[in-house]
Amino acid sequence: MKSIPDKSIDLKEVWEIPPRIDTEHPATFPIELCKRCIDACSNEKDVVFDPFCGSGTTCVAAKMLGRKYIGIDISEEYCEIARERLTQVSGNLFKTVIAEKENKPVVGKQDSLF
């Protein structure tokens, strides 16, 4: 965890960030919110983990900020949406990890950590 004083984000202020409405996922949030939180709480090349990544907003923000990321979601459909969003950010560092748990596929996507 890094210290916050040298950052341009004032954590004492109220952030006014418009909602994200152009989405294929019912519970998305603005990428700017993710970017501010990730930037305030991590350094470049740190790993950001999102165990319920949905359409990948947190992973996209992490990638934009030079962080490694691991995103996992049970929905293959949302993982595919996340994959597409990540390839649009900068290259395709996305791999697929598939595990079996209780006879249900658990699909996870992550950047090149393995």
N, CA, C and O atoms as a GROMACS GRO file, in nm:
protein
  456
    1MET      N    1   0.085  -0.117   0.000
    1MET     CA    2   0.000   0.000   0.000
    1MET      C    3   0.089   0.123   0.000
    1MET      O    4   0.190   0.128   0.071
    2LYS      N    5   0.053   0.221  -0.080
    2LYS     CA    6   0.135   0.340  -0.086
    2LYS      C    7   0.075   0.453  -0.004
    2LYS      O    8  -0.042   0.449   0.034
    3SER      N    9   0.156   0.552   0.022
    3SER     CA   10   0.105   0.667   0.096
    3SER      C   11   0.026   0.756   0.002
    3SER      O   12   0.053   0.760  -0.118
    4ILE      N   13  -0.070   0.824   0.054
    4ILE     CA   14  -0.161   0.902  -0.029
    4ILE      C   15  -0.120   1.049  -0.045
    4ILE      O   16  -0.159   1.108  -0.145
    5PRO      N   17  -0.044   1.111   0.045
    5PRO     CA   18  -0.020   1.256   0.036
    5PRO      C   19   0.031   1.306  -0.098
    5PRO      O   20  -0.001   1.419  -0.135
    6ASP      N   21   0.109   1.228  -0.173
    6ASP     CA   22   0.164   1.276  -0.299
    6ASP      C   23   0.066   1.260  -0.416
    6ASP      O   24   0.100   1.298  -0.528
    7LYS      N   25  -0.051   1.206  -0.393
    7LYS     CA   26  -0.147   1.184  -0.500
    7LYS      C   27  -0.232   1.310  -0.522
    7LYS      O   28  -0.248   1.391  -0.431
    8SER      N   29  -0.285   1.324  -0.642
    8SER     CA   30  -0.369   1.440  -0.674
    8SER      C   31  -0.514   1.420  -0.628
    8SER      O   32  -0.595   1.511  -0.641
    9ILE      N   33  -0.545   1.304  -0.576
    9ILE     CA   34  -0.681   1.275  -0.531
    9ILE      C   35  -0.695   1.315  -0.385
    9ILE      O   36  -0.619   1.269  -0.299
   10ASP      N   37  -0.791   1.400  -0.357
   10ASP     CA   38  -0.818   1.440  -0.220
   10ASP      C   39  -0.928   1.349  -0.168
   10ASP      O   40  -1.044   1.361  -0.208
   11LEU      N   41  -0.894   1.259  -0.078
   11LEU     CA   42  -0.990   1.162  -0.028
   11LEU      C   43  -1.090   1.224   0.069
   11LEU      O   44  -1.181   1.155   0.117
   12LYS      N   45  -1.075   1.351   0.099
   12LYS     CA   46  -1.170   1.418   0.188
   12LYS      C   47  -1.282   1.486   0.110
   12LYS      O   48  -1.377   1.536   0.171
   13GLU      N   49  -1.273   1.491  -0.018
   13GLU     CA   50  -1.376   1.557  -0.097
   13GLU      C   51  -1.480   1.456  -0.146
   13GLU      O   52  -1.456   1.335  -0.146
   14VAL      N   53  -1.593   1.507  -0.188
   14VAL     CA   54  -1.698   1.423  -0.245
   14VAL      C   55  -1.671   1.412  -0.395
   14VAL      O   56  -1.657   1.514  -0.463
   15TRP      N   57  -1.664   1.291  -0.444
   15TRP     CA   58  -1.642   1.271  -0.586
   15TRP      C   59  -1.776   1.274  -0.658
   15TRP      O   60  -1.869   1.204  -0.619
   16GLU      N   61  -1.784   1.352  -0.761
   16GLU     CA   62  -1.904   1.356  -0.845
   16GLU      C   63  -1.869   1.289  -0.976
   16GLU      O   64  -1.803   1.348  -1.062
   17ILE      N   65  -1.914   1.165  -0.990
   17ILE     CA   66  -1.883   1.085  -1.108
   17ILE      C   67  -2.015   1.039  -1.169
   17ILE      O   68  -2.094   0.973  -1.101
   18PRO      N   69  -2.040   1.073  -1.296
   18PRO     CA   70  -2.167   1.030  -1.357
   18PRO      C   71  -2.174   0.878  -1.370
   18PRO      O   72  -2.072   0.812  -1.389
   19PRO      N   73  -2.294   0.822  -1.360
   19PRO     CA   74  -2.309   0.676  -1.370
   19PRO      C   75  -2.281   0.627  -1.511
   19PRO      O   76  -2.291   0.702  -1.608
   20ARG      N   77  -2.246   0.501  -1.522
   20ARG     CA   78  -2.224   0.438  -1.651
   20ARG      C   79  -2.356   0.375  -1.694
   20ARG      O   80  -2.411   0.292  -1.622
   21ILE      N   81  -2.406   0.413  -1.810
   21ILE     CA   82  -2.536   0.361  -1.854
   21ILE      C   83  -2.527   0.279  -1.983
   21ILE      O   84  -2.623   0.211  -2.018
   22ASP      N   85  -2.416   0.285  -2.054
   22ASP     CA   86  -2.400   0.211  -2.180
   22ASP      C   87  -2.337   0.075  -2.153
   22ASP      O   88  -2.220   0.053  -2.185
   23THR      N   89  -2.412  -0.014  -2.094
   23THR     CA   90  -2.353  -0.138  -2.047
   23THR      C   91  -2.440  -0.260  -2.075
   23THR      O   92  -2.562  -0.249  -2.091
   24GLU      N   93  -2.377  -0.375  -2.080
   24GLU     CA   94  -2.447  -0.501  -2.099
   24GLU      C   95  -2.463  -0.576  -1.967
   24GLU      O   96  -2.518  -0.686  -1.965
   25HIS      N   97  -2.415  -0.518  -1.859
   25HIS     CA   98  -2.421  -0.581  -1.727
   25HIS      C   99  -2.512  -0.497  -1.638
   25HIS      O  100  -2.503  -0.374  -1.642
   26PRO      N  101  -2.598  -0.558  -1.557
   26PRO     CA  102  -2.695  -0.482  -1.477
   26PRO      C  103  -2.636  -0.407  -1.358
   26PRO      O  104  -2.704  -0.321  -1.301
   27ALA      N  105  -2.514  -0.436  -1.319
   27ALA     CA  106  -2.459  -0.374  -1.197
   27ALA      C  107  -2.321  -0.313  -1.220
   27ALA      O  108  -2.230  -0.334  -1.140
   28THR      N  109  -2.305  -0.238  -1.327
   28THR     CA  110  -2.175  -0.177  -1.352
   28THR      C  111  -2.164  -0.043  -1.280
   28THR      O  112  -2.264   0.014  -1.234
   29PHE      N  113  -2.043   0.005  -1.271
   29PHE     CA  114  -2.018   0.134  -1.210
   29PHE      C  115  -1.915   0.206  -1.295
   29PHE      O  116  -1.846   0.142  -1.374
   30PRO      N  117  -1.903   0.336  -1.281
   30PRO     CA  118  -1.815   0.414  -1.367
   30PRO      C  119  -1.668   0.373  -1.352
   30PRO      O  120  -1.620   0.347  -1.242
   31ILE      N  121  -1.599   0.367  -1.463
   31ILE     CA  122  -1.458   0.330  -1.461
   31ILE      C  123  -1.376   0.433  -1.384
   31ILE      O  124  -1.274   0.399  -1.323
   32GLU      N  125  -1.419   0.557  -1.386
   32GLU     CA  126  -1.348   0.662  -1.313
   32GLU      C  127  -1.343   0.632  -1.163
   32GLU      O  128  -1.243   0.661  -1.098
   33LEU      N  129  -1.448   0.575  -1.109
   33LEU     CA  130  -1.451   0.538  -0.967
   33LEU      C  131  -1.343   0.434  -0.939
   33LEU      O  132  -1.268   0.446  -0.842
   34CYS      N  133  -1.336   0.331  -1.023
   34CYS     CA  134  -1.232   0.228  -1.009
   34CYS      C  135  -1.093   0.288  -1.021
   34CYS      O  136  -1.006   0.258  -0.940
   35LYS      N  137  -1.073   0.371  -1.121
   35LYS     CA  138  -0.941   0.428  -1.143
   35LYS      C  139  -0.894   0.509  -1.023
   35LYS      O  140  -0.778   0.499  -0.983
   36ARG      N  141  -0.982   0.588  -0.966
   36ARG     CA  142  -0.942   0.669  -0.851
   36ARG      C  143  -0.905   0.581  -0.731
   36ARG      O  144  -0.805   0.607  -0.664
   37CYS      N  145  -0.985   0.479  -0.706
   37CYS     CA  146  -0.957   0.390  -0.592
   37CYS      C  147  -0.830   0.310  -0.613
   37CYS      O  148  -0.748   0.298  -0.522
   38ILE      N  149  -0.813   0.255  -0.733
   38ILE     CA  150  -0.693   0.177  -0.763
   38ILE      C  151  -0.569   0.265  -0.758
   38ILE      O  152  -0.466   0.224  -0.703
   39ASP      N  153  -0.577   0.385  -0.814
   39ASP     CA  154  -0.464   0.476  -0.814
   39ASP      C  155  -0.425   0.517  -0.673
   39ASP      O  156  -0.307   0.530  -0.641
   40ALA      N  157  -0.525   0.538  -0.587
   40ALA     CA  158  -0.498   0.582  -0.450
   40ALA      C  159  -0.441   0.471  -0.363
   40ALA      O  160  -0.371   0.499  -0.265
   41CYS      N  161  -0.468   0.346  -0.397
   41CYS     CA  162  -0.435   0.235  -0.306
   41CYS      C  163  -0.334   0.135  -0.360
   41CYS      O  164  -0.310   0.032  -0.297
   42SER      N  165  -0.276   0.162  -0.476
   42SER     CA  166  -0.179   0.067  -0.530
   42SER      C  167  -0.074   0.139  -0.613
   42SER      O  168  -0.088   0.257  -0.645
   43ASN      N  169   0.030   0.066  -0.647
   43ASN     CA  170   0.138   0.118  -0.731
   43ASN      C  171   0.136   0.046  -0.865
   43ASN      O  172   0.073  -0.059  -0.879
   44GLU      N  173   0.204   0.103  -0.964
   44GLU     CA  174   0.218   0.034  -1.093
   44GLU      C  175   0.277  -0.104  -1.069
   44GLU      O  176   0.362  -0.122  -0.982
   45LYS      N  177   0.233  -0.199  -1.146
   45LYS     CA  178   0.274  -0.339  -1.144
   45LYS      C  179   0.221  -0.416  -1.024
   45LYS      O  180   0.247  -0.536  -1.013
   46ASP      N  181   0.146  -0.352  -0.934
   46ASP     CA  182   0.076  -0.427  -0.829
   46ASP      C  183  -0.034  -0.510  -0.894
   46ASP      O  184  -0.069  -0.488  -1.010
   47VAL      N  185  -0.087  -0.605  -0.820
   47VAL     CA  186  -0.194  -0.690  -0.869
   47VAL      C  187  -0.326  -0.646  -0.807
   47VAL      O  188  -0.336  -0.631  -0.685
   48VAL      N  189  -0.426  -0.625  -0.891
   48VAL     CA  190  -0.561  -0.592  -0.848
   48VAL      C  191  -0.647  -0.716  -0.870
   48VAL      O  192  -0.650  -0.771  -0.980
   49PHE      N  193  -0.716  -0.760  -0.766
   49PHE     CA  194  -0.798  -0.881  -0.771
   49PHE      C  195  -0.945  -0.845  -0.758
   49PHE      O  196  -0.985  -0.778  -0.662
   50ASP      N  197  -1.025  -0.890  -0.853
   50ASP     CA  198  -1.170  -0.869  -0.848
   50ASP      C  199  -1.238  -1.005  -0.860
   50ASP      O  200  -1.249  -1.059  -0.970
   51PRO      N  201  -1.284  -1.061  -0.747
   51PRO     CA  202  -1.342  -1.196  -0.750
   51PRO      C  203  -1.481  -1.203  -0.811
   51PRO      O  204  -1.533  -1.313  -0.831
   52PHE      N  205  -1.543  -1.091  -0.841
   52PHE     CA  206  -1.674  -1.086  -0.906
   52PHE      C  207  -1.668  -0.981  -1.016
   52PHE      O  208  -1.736  -0.879  -1.010
   53CYS      N  209  -1.584  -1.007  -1.117
   53CYS     CA  210  -1.548  -0.902  -1.212
   53CYS      C  211  -1.658  -0.861  -1.309
   53CYS      O  212  -1.649  -0.754  -1.369
   54GLY      N  213  -1.761  -0.942  -1.325
   54GLY     CA  214  -1.869  -0.902  -1.415
   54GLY      C  215  -1.816  -0.866  -1.552
   54GLY      O  216  -1.747  -0.946  -1.615
   55SER      N  217  -1.847  -0.745  -1.598
   55SER     CA  218  -1.804  -0.703  -1.731
   55SER      C  219  -1.663  -0.644  -1.733
   55SER      O  220  -1.620  -0.591  -1.835
   56GLY      N  221  -1.592  -0.651  -1.621
   56GLY     CA  222  -1.449  -0.620  -1.620
   56GLY      C  223  -1.408  -0.478  -1.593
   56GLY      O  224  -1.294  -0.441  -1.624
   57THR      N  225  -1.495  -0.395  -1.538
   57THR     CA  226  -1.460  -0.254  -1.517
   57THR      C  227  -1.335  -0.238  -1.431
   57THR      O  228  -1.248  -0.158  -1.464
   58THR      N  229  -1.326  -0.313  -1.322
   58THR     CA  230  -1.209  -0.302  -1.234
   58THR      C  231  -1.082  -0.346  -1.307
   58THR      O  232  -0.978  -0.282  -1.293
   59CYS      N  233  -1.090  -0.453  -1.384
   59CYS     CA  234  -0.972  -0.501  -1.458
   59CYS      C  235  -0.930  -0.401  -1.565
   59CYS      O  236  -0.810  -0.378  -1.585
   60VAL      N  237  -1.026  -0.341  -1.633
   60VAL     CA  238  -0.994  -0.240  -1.735
   60VAL      C  239  -0.925  -0.121  -1.669
   60VAL      O  240  -0.824  -0.073  -1.721
   61ALA      N  241  -0.977  -0.075  -1.557
   61ALA     CA  242  -0.915   0.038  -1.487
   61ALA      C  243  -0.773   0.003  -1.443
   61ALA      O  244  -0.681   0.084  -1.456
   62ALA      N  245  -0.756  -0.118  -1.391
   62ALA     CA  246  -0.623  -0.162  -1.348
   62ALA      C  247  -0.526  -0.164  -1.465
   62ALA      O  248  -0.413  -0.116  -1.453
   63LYS      N  249  -0.569  -0.216  -1.576
   63LYS     CA  250  -0.483  -0.223  -1.694
   63LYS      C  251  -0.447  -0.083  -1.744
   63LYS      O  252  -0.333  -0.058  -1.783
   64MET      N  253  -0.544   0.009  -1.741
   64MET     CA  254  -0.519   0.147  -1.784
   64MET      C  255  -0.415   0.215  -1.696
   64MET      O  256  -0.341   0.303  -1.741
   65LEU      N  257  -0.409   0.175  -1.569
   65LEU     CA  258  -0.317   0.236  -1.474
   65LEU      C  259  -0.186   0.158  -1.459
   65LEU      O  260  -0.106   0.190  -1.370
   66GLY      N  261  -0.164   0.057  -1.543
   66GLY     CA  262  -0.038  -0.016  -1.540
   66GLY      C  263  -0.029  -0.119  -1.428
   66GLY      O  264   0.080  -0.156  -1.386
   67ARG      N  265  -0.145  -0.165  -1.380
   67ARG     CA  266  -0.146  -0.270  -1.278
   67ARG      C  267  -0.175  -0.403  -1.345
   67ARG      O  268  -0.237  -0.408  -1.451
   68LYS      N  269  -0.129  -0.510  -1.285
   68LYS     CA  270  -0.170  -0.643  -1.327
   68LYS      C  271  -0.307  -0.666  -1.264
   68LYS      O  272  -0.343  -0.599  -1.167
   69TYR      N  273  -0.382  -0.759  -1.317
   69TYR     CA  274  -0.516  -0.780  -1.266
   69TYR      C  275  -0.556  -0.925  -1.276
   69TYR      O  276  -0.508  -1.000  -1.361
   70ILE      N  277  -0.643  -0.964  -1.187
   70ILE     CA  278  -0.706  -1.095  -1.192
   70ILE      C  279  -0.855  -1.070  -1.173
   70ILE      O  280  -0.897  -1.013  -1.073
   71GLY      N  281  -0.933  -1.113  -1.269
   71GLY     CA  282  -1.078  -1.099  -1.260
   71GLY      C  283  -1.143  -1.235  -1.276
   71GLY      O  284  -1.107  -1.311  -1.365
   72ILE      N  285  -1.236  -1.265  -1.190
   72ILE     CA  286  -1.305  -1.394  -1.192
   72ILE      C  287  -1.455  -1.369  -1.191
   72ILE      O  288  -1.503  -1.282  -1.119
   73ASP      N  289  -1.528  -1.443  -1.270
   73ASP     CA  290  -1.674  -1.437  -1.266
   73ASP      C  291  -1.729  -1.572  -1.307
   73ASP      O  292  -1.670  -1.642  -1.389
   74ILE      N  293  -1.841  -1.609  -1.250
   74ILE     CA  294  -1.901  -1.739  -1.280
   74ILE      C  295  -1.969  -1.739  -1.417
   74ILE      O  296  -1.990  -1.845  -1.476
   75SER      N  297  -2.004  -1.621  -1.467
   75SER     CA  298  -2.073  -1.610  -1.595
   75SER      C  299  -1.974  -1.603  -1.711
   75SER      O  300  -1.895  -1.509  -1.721
   76GLU      N  301  -1.979  -1.701  -1.797
   76GLU     CA  302  -1.893  -1.700  -1.915
   76GLU      C  303  -1.927  -1.583  -2.007
   76GLU      O  304  -1.839  -1.526  -2.072
   77GLU      N  305  -2.055  -1.547  -2.012
   77GLU     CA  306  -2.098  -1.435  -2.095
   77GLU      C  307  -2.031  -1.305  -2.051
   77GLU      O  308  -1.980  -1.230  -2.134
   78TYR      N  309  -2.032  -1.279  -1.920
   78TYR     CA  310  -1.970  -1.157  -1.871
   78TYR      C  311  -1.818  -1.162  -1.883
   78TYR      O  312  -1.755  -1.060  -1.906
   79CYS      N  313  -1.761  -1.279  -1.868
   79CYS     CA  314  -1.615  -1.292  -1.889
   79CYS      C  315  -1.579  -1.258  -2.032
   79CYS      O  316  -1.475  -1.197  -2.058
   80GLU      N  317  -1.662  -1.297  -2.125
   80GLU     CA  318  -1.637  -1.265  -2.266
   80GLU      C  319  -1.648  -1.114  -2.290
   80GLU      O  320  -1.569  -1.058  -2.365
   81ILE      N  321  -1.745  -1.050  -2.225
   81ILE     CA  322  -1.758  -0.904  -2.236
   81ILE      C  323  -1.633  -0.838  -2.177
   81ILE      O  324  -1.579  -0.744  -2.236
   82ALA      N  325  -1.588  -0.887  -2.063
   82ALA     CA  326  -1.467  -0.833  -2.000
   82ALA      C  327  -1.346  -0.853  -2.092
   82ALA      O  328  -1.264  -0.762  -2.107
   83ARG      N  329  -1.336  -0.969  -2.151
   83ARG     CA  330  -1.224  -0.997  -2.243
   83ARG      C  331  -1.223  -0.897  -2.357
   83ARG      O  332  -1.118  -0.842  -2.391
   84GLU      N  333  -1.337  -0.872  -2.416
   84GLU     CA  334  -1.346  -0.778  -2.528
   84GLU      C  335  -1.308  -0.637  -2.482
   84GLU      O  336  -1.234  -0.567  -2.552
   85ARG      N  337  -1.356  -0.594  -2.367
   85ARG     CA  338  -1.323  -0.462  -2.316
   85ARG      C  339  -1.173  -0.451  -2.290
   85ARG      O  340  -1.114  -0.346  -2.318
   86LEU      N  341  -1.111  -0.555  -2.239
   86LEU     CA  342  -0.968  -0.552  -2.209
   86LEU      C  343  -0.883  -0.548  -2.336
   86LEU      O  344  -0.779  -0.483  -2.338
   87THR      N  345  -0.926  -0.616  -2.440
   87THR     CA  346  -0.848  -0.613  -2.564
   87THR      C  347  -0.853  -0.475  -2.628
   87THR      O  348  -0.762  -0.438  -2.702
   88GLN      N  349  -0.957  -0.398  -2.599
   88GLN     CA  350  -0.968  -0.263  -2.654
   88GLN      C  351  -0.880  -0.163  -2.580
   88GLN      O  352  -0.852  -0.055  -2.632
   89VAL      N  353  -0.836  -0.197  -2.459
   89VAL     CA  354  -0.755  -0.105  -2.380
   89VAL      C  355  -0.615  -0.094  -2.438
   89VAL      O  356  -0.566   0.017  -2.462
   90SER      N  357  -0.547  -0.207  -2.462
   90SER     CA  358  -0.411  -0.204  -2.513
   90SER      C  359  -0.359  -0.345  -2.528
   90SER      O  360  -0.303  -0.401  -2.434
   91GLY      N  361  -0.375  -0.403  -2.644
   91GLY     CA  362  -0.327  -0.539  -2.667
   91GLY      C  363  -0.413  -0.644  -2.599
   91GLY      O  364  -0.513  -0.612  -2.535
   92ASN      N  365  -0.373  -0.770  -2.613
   92ASN     CA  366  -0.449  -0.879  -2.553
   92ASN      C  367  -0.359  -0.956  -2.459
   92ASN      O  368  -0.288  -1.048  -2.500
   93LEU      N  369  -0.362  -0.918  -2.332
   93LEU     CA  370  -0.284  -0.989  -2.230
   93LEU      C  371  -0.373  -1.086  -2.154
   93LEU      O  372  -0.336  -1.133  -2.046
   94PHE      N  373  -0.487  -1.116  -2.209
   94PHE     CA  374  -0.592  -1.190  -2.140
   94PHE      C  375  -0.579  -1.339  -2.164
   94PHE      O  376  -0.568  -1.383  -2.278
   95LYS      N  377  -0.579  -1.417  -2.058
   95LYS     CA  378  -0.578  -1.563  -2.069
   95LYS      C  379  -0.704  -1.615  -2.002
   95LYS      O  380  -0.766  -1.544  -1.923
   96THR      N  381  -0.739  -1.734  -2.032
   96THR     CA  382  -0.856  -1.795  -1.970
   96THR      C  383  -0.812  -1.904  -1.875
   96THR      O  384  -0.729  -1.988  -1.909
   97VAL      N  385  -0.868  -1.903  -1.757
   97VAL     CA  386  -0.843  -2.006  -1.659
   97VAL      C  387  -0.977  -2.070  -1.628
   97VAL      O  388  -1.071  -2.000  -1.587
   98ILE      N  389  -0.989  -2.199  -1.645
   98ILE     CA  390  -1.114  -2.268  -1.618
   98ILE      C  391  -1.091  -2.371  -1.509
   98ILE      O  392  -0.999  -2.452  -1.518
   99ALA      N  393  -1.173  -2.367  -1.408
   99ALA     CA  394  -1.164  -2.462  -1.298
   99ALA      C  395  -1.301  -2.525  -1.278
   99ALA      O  396  -1.403  -2.465  -1.313
  100GLU      N  397  -1.304  -2.642  -1.226
  100GLU     CA  398  -1.430  -2.708  -1.196
  100GLU      C  399  -1.454  -2.702  -1.046
  100GLU      O  400  -1.365  -2.731  -0.966
  101LYS      N  401  -1.576  -2.664  -1.010
  101LYS     CA  402  -1.612  -2.657  -0.870
  101LYS      C  403  -1.759  -2.699  -0.859
  101LYS      O  404  -1.847  -2.636  -0.917
  102GLU      N  405  -1.782  -2.804  -0.786
  102GLU     CA  406  -1.917  -2.856  -0.766
  102GLU      C  407  -1.987  -2.881  -0.899
  102GLU      O  408  -2.106  -2.852  -0.913
  103ASN      N  409  -1.915  -2.935  -0.996
  103ASN     CA  410  -1.967  -2.967  -1.128
  103ASN      C  411  -2.016  -2.846  -1.206
  103ASN      O  412  -2.088  -2.863  -1.305
  104LYS      N  413  -1.981  -2.726  -1.165
  104LYS     CA  414  -2.016  -2.604  -1.238
  104LYS      C  415  -1.886  -2.541  -1.283
  104LYS      O  416  -1.792  -2.528  -1.204
  105PRO      N  417  -1.879  -2.500  -1.410
  105PRO     CA  418  -1.756  -2.434  -1.454
  105PRO      C  419  -1.743  -2.297  -1.390
  105PRO      O  420  -1.839  -2.220  -1.386
  106VAL      N  421  -1.625  -2.267  -1.341
  106VAL     CA  422  -1.593  -2.136  -1.289
  106VAL      C  423  -1.491  -2.079  -1.384
  106VAL      O  424  -1.380  -2.131  -1.395
  107VAL      N  425  -1.527  -1.973  -1.454
  107VAL     CA  426  -1.440  -1.918  -1.555
  107VAL      C  427  -1.375  -1.792  -1.500
  107VAL      O  428  -1.444  -1.702  -1.452
  108GLY      N  429  -1.244  -1.786  -1.508
  108GLY     CA  430  -1.173  -1.668  -1.462
  108GLY      C  431  -1.084  -1.616  -1.572
  108GLY      O  432  -1.036  -1.694  -1.655
  109LYS      N  433  -1.062  -1.489  -1.573
  109LYS     CA  434  -0.975  -1.427  -1.672
  109LYS      C  435  -0.869  -1.348  -1.596
  109LYS      O  436  -0.898  -1.286  -1.494
  110GLN      N  437  -0.748  -1.350  -1.645
  110GLN     CA  438  -0.643  -1.275  -1.579
  110GLN      C  439  -0.539  -1.233  -1.680
  110GLN      O  440  -0.532  -1.288  -1.790
  111ASP      N  441  -0.458  -1.137  -1.645
  111ASP     CA  442  -0.354  -1.098  -1.738
  111ASP      C  443  -0.235  -1.192  -1.717
  111ASP      O  444  -0.244  -1.288  -1.641
  112SER      N  445  -0.126  -1.165  -1.781
  112SER     CA  446  -0.019  -1.265  -1.787
  112SER      C  447   0.058  -1.278  -1.657
  112SER      O  448   0.171  -1.231  -1.646
  113LEU      N  449  -0.002  -1.341  -1.559
  113LEU     CA  450   0.064  -1.368  -1.432
  113LEU      C  451   0.120  -1.508  -1.426
  113LEU      O  452   0.210  -1.534  -1.347
  114PHE      N  453   0.069  -1.600  -1.507
  114PHE     CA  454   0.112  -1.740  -1.502
  114PHE      C  455   0.226  -1.761  -1.598
  114PHE      O  456   0.277  -1.873  -1.609
   0.00000   0.00000   0.00000
